Structures are given as C-alpha cells and as structure tokens.
Amino acid sequence: MRIRNAFPVFGLLTTIALAGCSTTSDSASVDNKGGAGPTVQTAQIFNDAYGVTKDAGYSLPAIPIDRVKPQFRRQVVSYETTERPGTIIVNTRERFLYYILPNGKAMRYGIGVGKQGFAWAGTAYVAWKQEWPTWHPPKEMAVRRPDVAKYVEDGMGPGLSNPLGARAMYLFNEDGKDTLFRLHGTPEWASIGTAASSGCIRLMNQDVIDLYSRVRPGKATSKVIVIQ
C-alpha cells in the first residue's frame, strides 16, 4: 500500500500512521475495555452465530462468546436515521458499526478501532471487497515493525492468522481515491471493543462474513460514515 489520496481532512502524518491498519500494538480483553454506547432496544441478538465456521476451505475456530460483552455481539437494534438502508455508520467512540436496515432498525456489530492518535472520521464508500484477502503492510509500518517487513512486497497470504481476517472491504473517498482504510475481519476476537489496531475497523470474523454478505460495493449503494 502507498500513502496517497487520503481524506482531505486528515493530516499527512495521521495518514501515514493510519495506513498500517489491522496490526496490533497491544490488546486488552473485551471483559475489561470498551464502552457500552447508548441505550437502545435490541430486537434480536445472535449469540449462536459464533461457532466453528467452514468457509472457502478454512475452518474458523469458535469464539468463546460468553467472554465478549453482550453489547459487542451481533444484534438487530432500533436505530433512527435519515440515511437510507445499506448505509454503514461506524461510531468509533462507542465501538459499534451499524448496517442500516429498513423501518428504523440496524444490524449492529462490535468493532475494534485505532488507538488514540490513529483515529479518523469521514465519509466514504465500499469500492470493492475481497474474501480471504492478502495483507500488504506499508513501508512505514515495516520501519516500526521489522517483523512485518517481509510482507511489504509480496504480502501475507490468506489464512487464519492473516490480520485482515476472512473478509476485507476497501473504502474510497468521494473522488474515487483509495483512502487506505478498511473494514475487515480479525482472528483477535479479544480486541473487539478496544482501541487496539493501527487505524482500520476490525470485526470478529463471523461478523465480517455476515456484513460482507450484505454490502453491495459502489458509490451509490455502500455509503460509509465514520464518526468519533
């Protein structure tokens, strides 16, 4: 990945830091970190959605969902907004991603976000998406993390330990330029509800597979709003 074409509102230094999305600086248990966010009415919670999942020849391990706070589990909630169904709203402060449904509802997912100083906000859209993506850390990250330098050119192939997880959705700005920010999975389920990654928005693998199945890439169909 190269550092270019970031949101105009972001400073260059912030963009450089953000480009290394999805690697972990440090991680804390979801039992101890992360806010609950606003009180909403939950219509349905998917506690049974986190078992062993067979996908494209891979076997995703079960997530011990009883160790994840209930608010960070996938659920349908009441959510009033003027945004149309299909819009994604990411609230980094609350650690929630909302996929807007009809009739005042949303599918809500718990997320992990960038550490303080790596936070970002803006409007984008999902230009394209990929199953079991290859991870290419930027050169700037390799300077900070020599252990990932070998993946800069050739990338880390897809697999259970890949930092992008089972799915990735690539965010472009309104001018059609890659923002270098991603919505993606993670094998590190304990980082959900924390500020543990270097900038991008991470979901549990079982959740990112569900979100991915709902998203139709394109400027007209997949608006993404990230707020702090």
Phi, psi and chi 1 to 4 in degrees:
 res  aa     phi    psi   chi1   chi2   chi3   chi4
   1 MET       -  142.7  -65.2 -172.6  -69.8      -
   2 ARG  -113.3  152.2  -62.6  -66.2 -175.2  -95.1
   3 ILE   -89.9   98.5  -53.0  -55.9      -      -
   4 ARG  -160.5  159.4   65.5 -177.2 -172.2  -84.8
   5 ASN    59.0   38.0  -59.2  -30.2      -      -
   6 ALA   -80.8  171.5      -      -      -      -
   7 PHE   -54.6  138.5  -74.5  130.3      -      -
   8 PRO   -57.4  -29.1  -24.1   33.5      -      -
   9 VAL   -76.2   -9.0  -63.5      -      -      -
  10 PHE   -93.1  137.9  -55.3  145.8      -      -
  11 GLY   -72.4  155.4      -      -      -      -
  12 LEU   -59.9  -41.1  178.0   59.6      -      -
  13 LEU   -66.2  -39.0  -66.9  178.4      -      -
  14 THR   -63.4  -40.7  -58.0      -      -      -
  15 THR   -62.2  -42.5  -58.0      -      -      -
  16 ILE   -60.5  -42.2  -69.9  173.1      -      -
  17 ALA   -65.3  -40.0      -      -      -      -
  18 LEU   -70.8  -26.1  -81.3  165.7      -      -
  19 ALA   -63.0  -20.8      -      -      -      -
  20 GLY   -87.0   51.7      -      -      -      -
  21 CYS   -66.3  150.4   71.1      -      -      -
  22 SER    85.5    0.2   78.1      -      -      -
  23 THR   -94.8  154.1   62.3      -      -      -
  24 THR  -101.8  128.1  -59.3      -      -      -
  25 SER   -84.6  -49.6  -62.0      -      -      -
  26 ASP  -156.7  156.0   59.3  -10.0      -      -
  27 SER  -134.6  141.2  179.1      -      -      -
  28 ALA  -121.0  153.7      -      -      -      -
  29 SER   -63.4  141.3  167.8      -      -      -
  30 VAL   -66.4  -14.4 -120.8      -      -      -
  31 ASP   -71.4  -17.6  -67.8  -32.3      -      -
  32 ASN  -115.9  -14.9  -61.8  -38.9      -      -
  33 LYS  -126.8  163.2  -61.3  -87.9 -173.7  167.1
  34 GLY    95.3  134.0      -      -      -      -
  35 GLY   -89.5  159.5      -      -      -      -
  36 ALA   -80.6  -19.8      -      -      -      -
  37 GLY    77.8 -169.8      -      -      -      -
  38 PRO   -71.4  156.7   27.9  -34.9      -      -
  39 THR   -75.7  124.9  -60.3      -      -      -
  40 VAL  -133.5  163.6  -63.6      -      -      -
  41 GLN   -90.6  121.3 -178.9  179.2   -3.0      -
  42 THR   -92.2  124.1  -62.9      -      -      -
  43 ALA   -88.6  -31.3      -      -      -      -
  44 GLN  -159.2  135.8 -176.3  178.4    6.0      -
  45 ILE  -122.2  137.8 -173.1  166.2      -      -
  46 PHE  -103.3   64.3  -63.7   86.8      -      -
  47 ASN   -65.7  -22.2  -71.8  -34.9      -      -
  48 ASP   -93.8   14.0   59.1  -10.1      -      -
  49 ALA   -95.0    7.1      -      -      -      -
  50 TYR  -118.2   24.7  -60.8   97.6      -      -
  51 GLY   -79.3 -176.6      -      -      -      -
  52 VAL   -55.3  130.7  173.7      -      -      -
  53 THR  -124.8  120.7  -58.4      -      -      -
  54 LYS   -88.4  127.7  -55.8  -70.7 -174.6  180.0
  55 ASP  -153.3  118.8 -176.9   77.1      -      -
  56 ALA    51.0   38.3      -      -      -      -
  57 GLY    87.4   -4.4      -      -      -      -
  58 TYR  -102.1  153.7  -63.5   97.1      -      -
  59 SER  -118.7   98.6 -178.3      -      -      -
  60 LEU   -71.2  129.9  -71.7  166.1      -      -
  61 PRO   -68.2  155.3   23.1  -32.3      -      -
  62 ALA   -65.1  146.4      -      -      -      -
  63 ILE   -96.9  130.4  -66.1  170.7      -      -
  64 PRO   -71.9   81.0   26.1  -32.7      -      -
  65 ILE   -63.7  -21.7 -159.9   61.4      -      -
  66 ASP   -68.3  -12.2   58.6  -30.7      -      -
  67 ARG   -96.2    0.6  -64.6  176.7   59.0 -171.4
  68 VAL  -105.5  128.1  177.5      -      -      -
  69 LYS   -55.7  141.1  -72.8 -175.3  176.3  179.8
  70 PRO   -53.7  -35.5  -28.1   36.4      -      -
  71 GLN   -67.2  -18.4   65.4  -96.3   28.4      -
  72 PHE   -96.9    4.8  -63.1  127.8      -      -
  73 ARG   -88.9  151.2  -55.1  170.9 -165.3  174.4
  74 ARG   -57.6  132.6 -171.6 -166.7  -39.2  164.0
  75 GLN  -160.2  153.0   52.8 -161.8  -80.7      -
  76 VAL   -89.9  127.7  176.4      -      -      -
  77 VAL  -129.6  161.4  -60.5      -      -      -
  78 SER   -71.9  137.6   56.7      -      -      -
  79 TYR  -157.4  106.6 -166.0   90.1      -      -
  80 GLU   -89.5  126.6  -65.7  -62.2  -29.3      -
  81 THR  -156.8  155.4  178.8      -      -      -
  82 THR   -87.4   -5.6   57.3      -      -      -
  83 GLU   -72.8  146.1  -61.0  -66.1  -21.7      -
  84 ARG   -80.2  158.1   64.5 -176.4  178.4 -176.0
  85 PRO   -53.7  142.7  -28.6   37.3      -      -
  86 GLY    99.1  -15.1      -      -      -      -
  87 THR   -73.1  144.0  -60.1      -      -      -
  88 ILE  -108.7  127.1  -66.0  170.9      -      -
  89 ILE  -118.1  121.4  -60.9  175.9      -      -
  90 VAL  -109.0  118.9 -179.6      -      -      -
  91 ASN  -105.1  100.3 -169.8  -48.4      -      -
  92 THR   -69.0  -31.0   58.5      -      -      -
  93 ARG   -68.4  -41.6  178.8  179.4   56.7   83.1
  94 GLU   -82.7  -15.8  -63.3  173.6   -4.1      -
  95 ARG    69.1   40.4  -47.3  -71.3 -162.7  -97.8
  96 PHE  -128.0  144.8  -66.0  139.2      -      -
  97 LEU  -117.0  128.7 -178.1  152.5      -      -
  98 TYR  -111.1  126.9  -61.4   89.0      -      -
  99 TYR  -103.3  115.2  179.3   85.8      -      -
 100 ILE   -72.9  128.8  -56.6  -55.5      -      -
 101 LEU  -108.2  167.9  -58.4  171.2      -      -
 102 PRO   -66.8  165.6  -19.5   32.7      -      -
 103 ASN    62.1   41.0  -56.8  -43.1      -      -
 104 GLY    69.8   27.1      -      -      -      -
 105 LYS  -121.0  163.3  -58.0  -67.7 -176.0 -176.9
 106 ALA  -150.1  148.1      -      -      -      -
 107 MET   -86.7  123.3 -175.0   69.1   75.6      -
 108 ARG  -110.8  134.5 -168.4 -179.8   75.4 -175.1
 109 TYR  -123.4  143.1  -52.1   86.1      -      -
 110 GLY   -75.3  145.3      -      -      -      -
 111 ILE  -133.5  162.0   60.5  172.0      -      -
 112 GLY  -107.3  145.7      -      -      -      -
 113 VAL  -128.6  176.2  -59.7      -      -      -
 114 GLY   -68.3  151.5      -      -      -      -
 115 LYS   -67.0  161.5  -65.0  175.1   69.8   66.8
 116 GLN   -55.6  132.9 -174.2  175.3    4.9      -
 117 GLY    97.4  -16.7      -      -      -      -
 118 PHE  -110.5    3.5  -71.5   69.8      -      -
 119 ALA   -67.7  156.7      -      -      -      -
 120 TRP  -151.7  162.6   62.0  -78.7      -      -
 121 ALA  -151.7  154.5      -      -      -      -
 122 GLY   158.1 -174.8      -      -      -      -
 123 THR  -119.0  135.0  -59.8      -      -      -
 124 ALA  -148.6 -166.8      -      -      -      -
 125 TYR  -149.9  158.8   67.4   95.5      -      -
 126 VAL   -81.1  108.3  176.8      -      -      -
 127 ALA   -79.6  -37.1      -      -      -      -
 128 TRP  -158.7  166.2   61.8  -71.4      -      -
 129 LYS  -141.5  159.6   59.4 -177.7 -173.8  175.2
 130 GLN  -146.0  136.0 -173.3  175.2    9.1      -
 131 GLU   -85.0  138.7  -62.7 -175.7   10.3      -
 132 TRP    43.4   67.2  -66.7   99.0      -      -
 133 PRO   -74.7  160.3   29.6  -37.0      -      -
 134 THR   -88.7  139.3  -63.4      -      -      -
 135 TRP  -101.8  125.1  177.9   56.5      -      -
 136 HIS  -117.4   99.2  -72.7  -88.8      -      -
 137 PRO   -68.7  146.5   26.4  -33.8      -      -
 138 PRO   -74.1  161.4   29.1  -34.8      -      -
 139 LYS   -60.4  -33.1  -68.7 -179.5  178.6  178.4
 140 GLU   -63.2  -35.0  -68.6   76.1   14.0      -
 141 MET   -70.2  -37.2  173.2  172.5  -76.1      -
 142 ALA   -62.0  -30.5      -      -      -      -
 143 VAL   -65.9  -41.6  172.0      -      -      -
 144 ARG   -76.3  -31.8  -56.6 -167.2  -53.9  -90.6
 145 ARG  -128.9   82.6  -68.3  -83.6  -50.6  -81.1
 146 PRO   -56.0  -23.8  -24.1   33.9      -      -
 147 ASP   -68.6  -16.4   58.4  -54.8      -      -
 148 VAL  -103.5    0.7  -55.1      -      -      -
 149 ALA   -57.5  -34.1      -      -      -      -
 150 LYS   -66.7  -13.8   60.7 -176.0  176.7 -179.3
 151 TYR   -97.3   -2.9  -60.4  120.1      -      -
 152 VAL   -61.3  -47.7  170.1      -      -      -
 153 GLU   -84.9  -53.2  -64.3  -60.4  -32.0      -
 154 ASP   -90.8  -18.7  -63.8  -29.4      -      -
 155 GLY    81.5  162.4      -      -      -      -
 156 MET   -94.8  123.3  177.0 -171.9  -73.5      -
 157 GLY   -66.1  164.6      -      -      -      -
 158 PRO   -63.2  151.5   21.9  -31.6      -      -
 159 GLY   165.1  176.3      -      -      -      -
 160 LEU   -66.7  -22.8  -63.1  179.2      -      -
 161 SER  -100.6   -0.2   61.1      -      -      -
 162 ASN   -63.6  131.2 -173.4  -61.5      -      -
 163 PRO   -60.8  -22.2  -24.0   34.7      -      -
 164 LEU   -84.9   -6.7  -66.8 -178.8      -      -
 165 GLY    70.2 -151.2      -      -      -      -
 166 ALA   -82.0  -19.3      -      -      -      -
 167 ARG  -149.1  152.0  -58.1  -73.5 -169.3  -85.9
 168 ALA  -140.9  141.2      -      -      -      -
 169 MET  -124.2  127.5  -73.4  157.5  -85.9      -
 170 TYR  -102.3  123.4  -61.7   80.6      -      -
 171 LEU   -95.4  127.3  -55.4 -172.6      -      -
 172 PHE  -114.8  153.0  -77.8   44.6      -      -
 173 ASN   -84.3 -178.6   66.1   19.5      -      -
 174 GLU   -66.9  -18.1  -66.3 -178.1   -9.5      -
 175 ASP   -89.1    4.7  -65.0  -33.8      -      -
 176 GLY    80.1   19.0      -      -      -      -
 177 LYS  -100.9  142.2  -53.4  -72.3 -179.0   60.2
 178 ASP   -65.6  124.6 -171.4   -6.2      -      -
 179 THR   -82.0  -12.8   67.6      -      -      -
 180 LEU    73.3    9.2  -55.8  176.8      -      -
 181 PHE  -103.4  148.0  -59.9  108.5      -      -
 182 ARG  -134.2  150.8  -41.2  -66.7 -174.9 -136.9
 183 LEU  -101.5  124.6  -51.8  174.9      -      -
 184 HIS  -152.0  167.6   64.3   86.2      -      -
 185 GLY   -82.9  177.1      -      -      -      -
 186 THR  -155.6  142.0  179.0      -      -      -
 187 PRO   -78.3   -8.8   27.7  -33.6      -      -
 188 GLU   -95.8   73.5  -61.4  176.5  -13.1      -
 189 TRP   -59.0  -27.9   59.3  -93.8      -      -
 190 ALA   -71.0   -9.9      -      -      -      -
 191 SER   -85.7   -7.3   68.2      -      -      -
 192 ILE   -69.5  131.4  -59.6  -55.5      -      -
 193 GLY    92.9    1.9      -      -      -      -
 194 THR  -119.9  171.6   73.7      -      -      -
 195 ALA  -103.6   82.3      -      -      -      -
 196 ALA  -118.7  -18.8      -      -      -      -
 197 SER   -97.4  173.2   72.8      -      -      -
 198 SER   -90.6   25.6  -63.3      -      -      -
 199 GLY   142.0  -38.4      -      -      -      -
 200 CYS   -82.9  173.0  -65.9      -      -      -
 201 ILE   -99.3  118.2  -55.9  -58.8      -      -
 202 ARG  -110.7  144.9   55.0  169.5   62.6 -179.3
 203 LEU  -127.4  158.3  -61.6   85.1      -      -
 204 MET   -58.4  145.5  -71.0 -178.8  -81.4      -
 205 ASN   -56.0  -42.7  -86.4  -36.9      -      -
 206 GLN   -63.0  -32.7  -77.1   84.2  -19.2      -
 207 ASP   -75.6  -40.5  -78.9  -12.4      -      -
 208 VAL   -67.7  -30.0   81.2      -      -      -
 209 ILE   -64.5  -41.6  -70.5  172.3      -      -
 210 ASP   -65.7  -47.0 -178.3   80.0      -      -
 211 LEU   -61.4  -44.6  175.8   63.1      -      -
 212 TYR   -55.8  -39.3 -176.8   99.7      -      -
 213 SER   -68.2  -19.7   70.3      -      -      -
 214 ARG   -92.2  -26.2  -59.7  173.3 -173.5  -84.9
 215 VAL   -83.4  129.4  171.2      -      -      -
 216 ARG  -107.8  109.7  -68.4 -168.6  -61.5  140.9
 217 PRO   -58.3  149.2  -23.7   34.9      -      -
 218 GLY   136.0  148.0      -      -      -      -
 219 LYS   -61.5  -34.1 -167.9  171.9 -177.0  178.8
 220 ALA   -86.0  -12.3      -      -      -      -
 221 THR  -121.9   -8.4   55.0      -      -      -
 222 SER  -141.6   52.9   60.1      -      -      -
 223 LYS   -62.8  136.7 -177.3  177.3 -178.7 -178.6
 224 VAL  -125.3  126.0  179.4      -      -      -
 225 ILE  -117.9  122.1  -57.3  169.0      -      -
 226 VAL  -111.1  121.9  179.8      -      -      -
 227 ILE  -122.1  158.7   57.9  177.1      -      -
 228 GLN  -111.3      -  -65.0  176.1  -13.4      -
